[in-house]
Amino acid sequence: MPAKSKAQQKAAGAALAAKHGDIKKSELKGASKSMEKSMSEKELHDMASTKRKGKPQHAASQ
């Protein structure tokens, strides 16, 4: 599942870093905190590795 925006990709990267133990889970905020709890490591990796080129800064809400 690729990220739809740069912000989503960045949040997934932070959540993945917490899963790996590179940063403390208590340092996570907002979307990255809920992503870390609800998504698997593979899902986070897939989202975090999405190319940023051509992505909007924030996804349009619908």
GUVO-425166 format. One record per residue: x negated, y, z negated of N, C-alpha, C in turn; residue number from 0. Coordinates in Angstrom, 1 decimal, always signed. Atoms other than C-alpha are relative to their C-alpha. Last residue first. Example, Ala and Ser with C-alpha at 12.3 -4.5 7.8 and 13.67 -1.06 7.14 Angstrom:
# GUVO-425166
n_x_n_y_n_z_ca_x_ca_y_ca_z_c_x_c_y_c_z_pos
+0.9_-1.1_+0.0_-13.7_-1.1_-7.1_+0.8_+1.1_-0.8_1
-0.9_-1.2_+0.0_-12.3_-4.5_-7.8_-0.9_+1.2_+0.0_0
# end
This chain:
# GUVO-425166
n_x_n_y_n_z_ca_x_ca_y_ca_z_c_x_c_y_c_z_pos
-1.2_+0.3_-0.8_+12.6_+13.3_-1.0_+1.2_-0.3_-0.9_61
-1.0_+0.8_+0.7_+9.5_+14.8_-2.5_+1.3_-0.1_+0.8_60
-1.2_-0.7_+0.1_+6.7_+15.8_-0.1_+1.0_-0.8_-0.7_59
-1.1_+0.6_-0.8_+3.5_+14.1_-1.0_+1.2_+0.8_-0.1_58
-1.1_+0.6_+0.8_+0.8_+16.4_-2.4_+1.0_-0.5_+0.9_57
+0.5_-0.1_+1.4_-2.6_+17.5_-0.9_+1.0_-0.7_-0.9_56
-0.3_-1.2_+0.7_-1.4_+16.2_+2.5_-0.5_+0.0_-1.4_55
-1.0_+0.1_+1.1_-3.3_+13.4_+4.1_+0.3_+1.3_-0.5_54
-1.3_-0.1_-0.6_-5.1_+13.9_+7.5_+1.1_-0.1_-1.1_53
-0.2_-0.9_-1.2_-8.4_+12.7_+6.2_+1.4_-0.1_+0.5_52
-0.6_-1.3_+0.3_-8.1_+11.1_+2.8_+0.3_+0.9_+1.2_51
+0.7_-1.1_-0.6_-8.8_+7.5_+3.8_+0.7_+1.3_-0.3_50
-0.7_-0.6_-1.1_-7.1_+5.0_+1.4_-0.9_+1.2_+0.5_49
+0.9_+0.0_-1.2_-9.6_+3.3_-0.9_+0.6_+0.5_+1.3_48
+1.2_-0.9_+0.2_-7.7_+4.4_-4.0_-0.9_+0.0_+1.2_47
-0.5_-1.4_-0.1_-4.4_+2.8_-2.8_-1.2_+1.0_-0.2_46
-0.6_-0.3_-1.3_-5.9_-0.6_-2.0_+0.4_+1.5_+0.2_45
+1.1_-0.1_-0.9_-8.0_-0.6_-5.2_+0.5_+0.4_+1.4_44
+0.7_-1.3_+0.3_-5.0_+0.3_-7.3_-1.1_+0.1_+1.0_43
-0.8_-1.0_-0.5_-3.0_-2.6_-5.7_-0.6_+1.4_-0.2_42
+0.1_+0.0_-1.5_-5.9_-5.0_-6.2_+0.9_+1.1_+0.5_41
+1.3_-0.5_-0.4_-6.3_-4.0_-9.9_-0.1_+0.1_+1.5_40
+1.1_+1.0_+0.1_-2.6_-4.6_-10.5_-1.3_+0.7_+0.5_39
+0.6_+0.5_-1.3_-0.2_-1.7_-11.0_-1.1_-1.0_-0.3_38
-1.0_+0.7_-0.9_+2.2_-0.8_-13.9_-0.6_-0.7_+1.2_37
-0.8_+0.9_+0.7_-0.1_+0.3_-16.8_+0.8_-0.9_+0.9_36
+0.9_+1.0_+0.7_-2.9_+1.9_-14.8_+0.8_-1.1_-0.7_35
+0.5_+0.9_-1.0_-0.3_+3.6_-12.5_-0.9_-1.1_-0.7_34
-1.0_+0.9_-0.3_+1.5_+5.1_-15.5_-0.4_-1.0_+1.0_33
-0.3_+0.8_+1.2_-1.7_+6.7_-16.8_+1.1_-1.1_+0.3_32
+1.1_+1.0_+0.2_-2.8_+7.8_-13.4_+0.3_-0.9_-1.2_31
-0.2_+1.1_-0.9_+0.6_+9.5_-12.8_-1.1_-1.1_-0.2_30
-1.0_-0.1_-1.0_+0.3_+11.8_-15.9_+0.1_-1.3_+0.8_29
-1.1_-0.8_+0.2_-2.9_+11.7_-17.9_+1.0_-0.2_+1.2_28
-0.9_-0.1_-1.1_-5.8_+9.3_-18.4_+1.2_+0.8_-0.3_27
+0.3_-1.2_-0.8_-8.4_+10.0_-21.0_+1.0_+0.2_+1.1_26
-0.5_-1.2_+0.7_-6.9_+7.5_-23.5_-0.2_+1.3_+0.8_25
-1.4_-0.1_-0.4_-7.6_+4.7_-21.0_+0.6_+1.2_-0.6_24
-0.9_+0.5_+1.0_-11.3_+5.4_-21.5_+1.4_+0.2_+0.5_23
-0.5_-1.1_+0.8_-13.5_+5.7_-18.4_+1.0_-0.6_-1.0_22
+1.0_-1.0_-0.3_-15.7_+3.1_-16.6_+0.4_+1.3_-0.8_21
+0.6_-0.4_+1.3_-13.7_+0.3_-18.3_-1.0_+1.1_+0.2_20
+1.4_+0.6_-0.1_-12.8_-1.4_-14.9_-0.8_+0.4_-1.3_19
-0.1_+1.4_+0.0_-9.1_-0.7_-15.6_-1.4_-0.7_+0.0_18
-0.4_+0.4_+1.4_-9.9_+2.9_-16.5_+0.1_-1.5_-0.1_17
+1.2_-0.2_+0.8_-11.8_+3.4_-13.2_+0.3_-0.4_-1.4_16
+0.9_+1.1_-0.2_-8.8_+1.9_-11.4_-1.3_+0.1_-0.8_15
-0.6_+1.2_+0.6_-6.5_+4.4_-13.0_-0.9_-1.2_+0.2_14
+0.2_-0.2_+1.4_-8.8_+7.3_-12.0_+0.5_-1.2_-0.8_13
+1.5_+0.2_+0.3_-9.0_+6.0_-8.4_-0.3_+0.1_-1.5_12
+0.3_+1.5_+0.0_-5.2_+5.6_-8.3_-1.5_-0.2_-0.3_11
-0.6_+0.6_+1.2_-4.8_+9.2_-9.4_-0.2_-1.5_-0.1_10
+0.8_-0.4_+1.1_-7.1_+10.5_-6.7_+0.4_-0.7_-1.3_9
+1.2_+0.7_-0.2_-5.2_+8.6_-4.0_-1.0_+0.2_-1.2_8
-0.4_+1.3_+0.3_-1.9_+10.0_-5.2_-1.3_-0.9_+0.1_7
-0.2_+0.1_+1.4_-3.3_+13.5_-5.2_+0.3_-1.4_-0.5_6
+1.3_-0.1_+0.6_-4.7_+13.1_-1.7_+0.1_-0.2_-1.5_5
+0.6_-1.3_+0.1_-1.3_+12.0_-0.4_-1.4_-0.1_-0.7_4
-0.7_-0.9_-0.9_+0.7_+9.0_+0.8_-0.6_+1.4_-0.1_3
-0.4_-1.2_+0.7_-1.7_+6.4_-0.7_+0.7_+0.9_+1.1_2
+0.9_-1.2_-0.1_-1.9_+3.1_+1.2_+0.6_+1.2_-0.7_1
-0.8_-1.2_+0.0_+0.0_+0.0_+0.0_-0.9_+1.2_+0.0_0
# end
